[in-house]
Amino acid sequence: MHELVDRLRQPDARITVLTGAGVSAASGVPTFRGADGLWRNFRPEALATAEAFRRDPGVVWEWYAWRRSRIAACEPNDAHRVLAGWSHRLPNFKLITQNVDGLHERAGSEKTIRLHGSIWEVSCWQGCTTSPRRWRDDTVTFKEMPPHCPYCGGLIRPGVVWFGETLESSVISQASDAAICDVFLTVGTSAVVYPAAGLIEEARRHGAFTVEINPEATPATPSVDLALKGGAETVLPEIDRQLKSPMR
Ligand code: OAD
């Protein structure tokens, strides 16, 4: 941990953090692959694909509305708060997240690179030309299910990336740029979903010191320079405490 803190202290250090569902676990947002993970009880292909939406938009929207209500009842935790603090304090800091819950933003993080979109955005399913490409919608209880596009009357879809869909090229290039860094921390992700999981390797190729924070081992664990075993909500505040304490 001392080596990490020393590296984070370097005035020009380029620091990038990649987060996954585990960072929101302490807030009460379910992860996907853990013991109580969402994919233990739900089939991704039945709920998080364009085919599923085409087949039954009502069922897919019920699931997203349920997740919206779960997330709306949650608050950011200390992990989100530390990262929000770094986004303001550290000059060359970048945050990439796979999370769609918006808790980083609610904690005050700025310019987060959101790989998988946001559950708080929607877009027109038909792609009507009068609507914006995507827009913010904080509704928790929709008046009609499935909800309709206010511009064309067709269906709207959640503003998230589904399985089988490609990430926006601008988002991929922002994330790749962020992987060119001095310290790369991967926090609360099972490191199995690409392209996010590939960013750790990309950072290493660029010479970054790589760190994982996770209570469990992942496929990334054997190859990182430092694996810190524990919850993000305790490990990140400890790193932050050492970072703020006078130099040894
Ligand atoms: P996962 O659910 O796959 O992994 C969550 C990780 O968080 C696991 O490795 C846990 O060990 C770890 N974890 C649990 N509690 C933690 C805590 N308190 N602190 C730190 N880590 C903790 O979630 P992701 O890796 O984010 O994609 O999943 C990646 C993508 O797969 C998601 O964005 C989603 C999903 O299918 C889409 O929906 C496109």
Boltz pocket constraint, residues with backbone or C-beta under 6 A from the ligand:
constraints:
  - pocket:
      binder: B
      contacts: [[A, 19], [A, 20], [A, 21], [A, 22], [A, 23], [A, 25], [A, 26], [A, 31], [A, 32], [A, 33], [A, 34], [A, 37], [A, 48], [A, 98], [A, 99], [A, 116], [A, 161], [A, 162], [A, 163], [A, 187], [A, 188], [A, 189], [A, 190], [A, 191], [A, 192], [A, 193], [A, 213], [A, 214], [A, 215], [A, 216], [A, 217], [A, 218], [A, 230], [A, 231], [A, 232], [A, 233]]
      max_distance: 6.0
